[in-house]
Amino acid sequence: MGLLDRLRGKKGPDVWEDAAKLPPRFYRAQDDDHPIGMYLLHENRKTMLPRHPQTMYQVSGENVFDWRLLLVSNEAGDLLATLDYFEALDLLEPDALATGASFVLAPALTTAQLRDLAARSYSAQ
């Protein structure tokens, strides 16, 4: 869509429209029982990831400061890696389909791209 189309009020497709907006999952750390928030990133699905999940969620009135992104392959049927959430956002943002003040829209990645993301991460487990 060109500049003239936008000036005439025509809208292009909304890249956010069919993106997955999944709720986080919460667990407790085995060593000290602090809450851990986790988001899943699957291949072949663009996903909205919040920039500041720590301001959006609490567990039993407790703030959640430990956030992780799990890279999951349905194709391989496996958990590929667990990354520090905020490091993962930094790695995903250059290739994001869109960004906003509150969310980053991760593209639909292949299994190979998820593995590459894990390989570039310092926090991958």
N, C-alpha and C positions, 0 to 999 in steps of 0.2 A: 504494500500500500504506500502510495507516494504522499508527499506533502500536501498536494492539492486535495486529495481524498480526505485527509485528516482535517484540512481547513473547511471542507464542505460538511463535516460532521459524520463522515463514514467511519465506522469502527472496524478494526481488524479483529482477528480471532483472539480471544482471551487465553493467554498461555497458562493461566492459573486454573482455568475452568475445570479441566478433568484431572487435576493433580490429586494424588492421595494425600489426605490430611489425617494421619493416624495419631491416635492418642498414645502417650508414652506408657510404658510398663514400669512398675516399681518393684524393687526388691530391697532387701536389707543385707548389708555387708556382714559376712560371717564373723569377721574379727572384732568389730566394734558396734555392730547393729545400726550404723547410720544408713539413711535411705539412699538408694541409687535409682536414678531415672534413666530409662533406656528407650531409645527410638530404634526402629528397624528400618533398614534401607535394603529393599529387594531389587533385583535386576528387572529391567524392562518396565519400570513404572516410575514416572516422574512424581516427586514427593515434596510436599511443603514441609520445611523444617524451621521451627521457630528459632529466632536469634537469641532469645533470652528466656529459655524454659524455666529457669530458676525463679523468675518473677511471676510465672503463671500457675505453678503447682506447689502444693504442700502435701505431706503425708502425715496424717494424724496430727495436724497442727505444726508439724516440723518442716522447716525449710529444707529443700533438696538442693545441695550444691555439687553433688557428684553426678555428672551426666555422661552417658556413653552412647555411641552409635554402633549398632550391631550390623555388620554387612552380612546379609543372608542370601544364599543362592537357592532358589526353588529348583532351578535346572540341575544343579549338582546335589541338591538335597542336603545342604550343609551350611553351618555357620562358618563364614570365611575368616572373620576377624572381629574383634571388639576394639573400638578406638575411643580416645577421649573425644567427647562430643564437640567441644569448641575448636579443637585442632582439626577435626574432620570438616567442620563448617568452613574453616579457613582454606582447606584443600579443595573443597567443592565449589566455593564461591567463584573462582575465575571461569569455570565452565557452566555456571548456573544459567538457567533459561531466563530467570528474572530474579531481582532482589528488591526488597522493600525494607522499611524500617523494622518490621516485625518478623518477616519470613525470608527464607532463601528457597528458591525453587530448584531442587536438584533434578538434573535431566534423567531420563530413563537410561540407566547404565547397563552395559553387558556384564556378564560374569567376569570376563577378562578385565574390564575397567574397574570393577569392584576389587579385584585382586591387586590391580595396579594402585588403587587408592590405599589399600592396606600396606603395600610395599613402600609407599611414600610417607607413611605415618611413623612418627617416632614412638607413638603410644600403642601400636598394634599388639594385640595379645592373641 
